[in-house]
């Protein structure tokens, strides 16, 4: 989303009025809702692309992100070298960090290395979607709860069916039965452990969705101050730029947190003894 372009568009289409005029506030609210919600039309400068009934704008963002990563990572892996350089070297830094600081500590040496591709996919995909929301022409798909919920469901499937495949039904059940606890207490703690798994997955989706949505709402609100109050609200542009810089940091931070929590939750069920 191009925030500065949004400011210019609103300023040009709205005539100067008193700050308390409801029509100006309604215009700002409608504009914010339009750019933060999913849509069936992709609005480009001077071009509006209608999407099929089975596709929404955020689905397009998912497809663009996936295609970008396929091209980017495929191009770097097509010609491997003994000493990585340039983009390959940068990507290796992230991969090694995810393997050594996220996957291995959460699942152990053997399982951590096996699960590294999954966590790398989480990190790069979420990061790409987050960064796309800061680029003109695109929207933030991770500000849609359906998208973050789908990513969290993948984590849930890996938690349950991965533990079932690795440890069997008895091993999966043992992950929800704390050891060394008196039998009467198990009737209380075991259901709480099962419910806790669903709460963790729910929180995983909400955390990513809420953080990405909140930053964009703040930026658009600051821009709306300029539109609503005129020249007196110009200092809000500086605040909007500052929030945009923070959003750049948040894009990386939320990708890291989603990957880290996924690894921790998976490790807790796959290795209940630890």
N, C-alpha and C positions, 0 to 999 in steps of 0.2 A: 504494500500500500504506500502510495506516494503522499506523505503527509503535507509537504509544502505545496504540492499541486492541489491537494484538497483544499488548503487554505485559500489559494488564489481562486479556485472555482467558486467556493462559497462567497468570497468577497465580491466577485464579479456578478453573481446571480442575485445577490440580496442588496436591496437599496438601503442606504443609511436610515436607521430608525432609532427610537429610544431603546436603551438596554432592556427595559422592562416589557417591551412589546412581545406578546406571546408567539406571534408568527415567526419571529427570529429564533426563539428558543425551540419551537417545534421543528423548524428547518434543520437546526443543528442536531437535534435528537434523531430525526429521521435519517439524516446523512450518516450518523454514527452507526445506527442500527443496520443500515443498508450495507455498509462496508465491513461490518463484523459478522454478519449472518451469511449463511450459505445461499447460493443463488443459482439460477438456471441460465444466466447470461454472463459472459466474460467481457467486462467493460475495458476496452483498450483505448488509447488516445485516438479519437476520430473513428473508432471501430467498435461495434458491439457484436459479439459472436454468440448467437443462441446455441444452447447445448441441448442434446437429445433428452428425452423425458427420463431415461434411465441413468443420466449422468448429471452431477452437480459440479459447481465450481471447485469445491474442495476435493472432489474425486479427480478432477483435472490436475490439481496441485499434487496429489499423491502420484499420479502417473508421470508428471513432469519430474518430480523428485526421484522417482525410481529410475526413469530413463537417464537422468543426469548421472546418478551414481553408477549405473551400468556402464555408461560411456567413460566416466572418469576412472573408476576402479579397473574396468576392463582394459583401458588404454595403458594404465600403469603396470598392470600385471602381465600384459602381453609380451613384454620384452624385459624379463627380470635380469638384473645385473648383480654382481657380487657385492658391489658397493653402491647402495641406492643414492640417487642424486635428485635434487629438485623436488618435484611433487611426490615422487616415490619415497624420498627420505622423510618428508613431512607426514605422509600417511603412515609410515612405519612408526613414527613417534607415537601417534595416537593408538595404533594397534598394540604396540608393546606396552603402553600404559594401561590399556584396557585389559590386556592379558595378565600383566604382573601385579597391578594394583586393584583390579576389580574381580576378575574371574578366578584367578588362583587363590587369593585370600578367602573368597566366599565358598568355593567348591573343592579346594584342594588342587594339587599339582596335576593329577591325571584328568579329572573331570573339568577342571578349570581350562585346560588347554583345549579339550574337546568342545567346550561351550563358548570359547572365544569368538568364533564366527557369528554366533547368534548375538552376542553382546555388541560386537562391532557393527552388525546390521542395525541393531537398536540405536546405537549412538549416532552413526552417520545419517541414518534416515530421519531421526528426530531433529538432529542438528540442521540438516538440509531444509526441512520443512520450516523450522524456526527462522532460519536466515532468509528464506524466500519471502517471509512476511515483512521483512525490512526492505525489500527491493520493489521498486515501482513495477506495476503490471501484475504482481502476484498478490495472493492473500495468505493468511496464516491458517493452514489447515489444522494445526495443533491447538488452535483456539476453538475448535469444534469438539464437543465432548464425544461425539460418535467416533471420531478418529482416535482420540486418546483411549477410549474404551476398547476399541478394536485392538490397539497395541497391548493394552493390559490383559485382554483375553488371551493373547498369544502367550504372555507370561504365565497366566493361570493354567493353560493347557500344558505348558512345559513343566510346571510345578507338579501337577497331578499325574499326568500320563508319563512324564519322565521318571518320577519317583516310582510309579507302578511298574514301569519297564525295568528300572534299575534294581529296586528292592523287593518287588512283588507286593501282593495285597497286604501281607503281614507287615512288611517294612513301611508301606505307606501309612497303615493304621498306627504304627508305633510313633510316627512323627507327631501325632495328635494326642498321644498318651504320655504325659510327663513321667519320667522314671523316678522311683523313690517316693512317690506320693501315695498316701493311704488310699485304699480302695474306695471308701465313701466319697473322698474328695474328687475322684476321677469322674463321678457322675456330674460334677459341676465344671471341672476344668476341661474335660474333653470336648463338650459342646462349645465352650468358649474358644478353644483352640481352632475348632472347625469354622466357627463364625469369624474368628480373627483372620483366617485365610481370605475370606471374601472381603472383609474390611480392608485388608492390605491391598488387594487388587483394586478395590474401589478407590482407595486413597491414591493409588498410583496414577489412576486416570484423572482424578480430580485435581491433583497437584499440578500436573503438566497443563491441563486445560485452563485452570484458574490463573496461573502465573502468566501464561501467554495472552490470555484475554485481558487481564487487568492492565498490563502495560499499554496495550493498544487503546483501551478506553481512556487512560490517563492522557495519552498523546493527543487523541482526537478532542478530548475535553479542553485541553490547553489551547488547541487551535480554535475551538469554538469560542473561547473567551475573546479572542481577537475579533472574530466575526461579530459577536454579540455586542461588544463594548467599544469597538473601533480602535483608534490610536492609543487610547489609554491602556489597552490590553496587549500592546506590542511586546512588552517584556516577557509575556508568556511564551513567545516563540523561543526565547533562549532556554526556558525551562523545558519546552518540547524537545529541543535538540539535545539537552542534557539527558532527558528520559530515553531518547533514542539511543544514546551511547550506552546507557544502562541496559537497554533492551538487547544490545549486541552481546553484552556480558551474560545476560540472562539466557540468551539462546544457547550458548555453550554450557552454562551451568545447569539448565534444565535437562539437556541431553545427557549430561553426566549423571545427574541425580536419578533420572529414569533408568539408566543403565545400571547404576550402582544398586538401587533398590531392587530391581529385577533379579540381579545376581544374588543379593542377600536373601530375598524371599525364596528363590529356587534352592539355594544352599541350605536353608533352614529345614526344608522338607526332604531334600535328597540326602542330607547328612544330619539326621536328627540327633545323633550321638554327640555332635560337636556344637 
